[in-house]
Amino acid sequence: MIWALLLRRFWLWKNRLLPSIIFIFIFPSILFLIIYGSTSNIFITSLSLIPFSKWLIPGFFFIIGSISILPLLLRDFFVLRIDRKMLTHISMAPYSKRKIILSYLAISILEAFVIIFIFSLIISFFFDFDYLLLEYLIIFFQLSIYLFILGNIIISFSLLIDSVTLYTSLLLYLFAIIFFGNGFIIELGLFSQKLNYILSWQPLSIPFQVLQSFLTKNIIDWNKVTILLLLSLLLVITNSILLRKKLKQ
């Protein structure tokens, strides 16, 4: 099923060439320059005393990944479901519901990594990436966990909600947290103590905290990583049950 989804995504990108080029090449670069240009004079270094650009670049990988996984999951699990097109097609597929969920997540995450890679090539002309190989691997690992959890949350919203207004409102709220409440742009330590505590324990902020802990202190909190992996498994099982119930309806 993964191969079939991959071919379909490639066909969609190919047949929407101009929007695809804008989305892959232009939009991420402009967004980064706007955010970096507006914050670099305010934040010279992070609270851990590393250059702000080195702090922002991994965070921006997370932001670009968040935006990149949305189109596929939004289209197939919400838009087509509301139009009564998607679930009928899936019900005829000879795959378990868990495999369907995992396949969609795998393709959306792969697509996100392709866009992140192209974005990193573009901004490498302006900023030096002085990360070690192990640091790149940890970035890849934590970003994969983050996108897997976020993708599951988007799928859950898409299967549970039928109202376009409510769905749009929740997505806007979710992405407001992604942009400003995960430490990607504004460090959580700059918030009040209570708000910092709340934000630091919401699942979408933990992968980035684990990553920054490794980049600044060379320490990985394996307890948090284990919790994230268990949460990912729980979300997949939950979405499989939700999808099965929707198909029965």
Secondary structure, DSSP 8 states (H G I E B T S, - for coil): -HHHHHHHHHHHHHHTHHHHHIIIIIHHHHHHHHHHHHHTTT-SB-TTSSBHHHHHHHHHHHHHHHHHHHHHHHIIIIIHHHTT-HHHHHHTSSS-HHHHHHHHHHHHHHHHHHHHHHHHHHHTTTS-----HHHHHHHHHHHHHHHHHHHHHHHHHHHH---HHHHHHHHHHHHHHHHHSSSSSS-GGGS-HHHHHHHHTSTTTHHHHHHHHHHHHS---HHHHHHHHHHHHHHHHHHHHHHHHHHH-
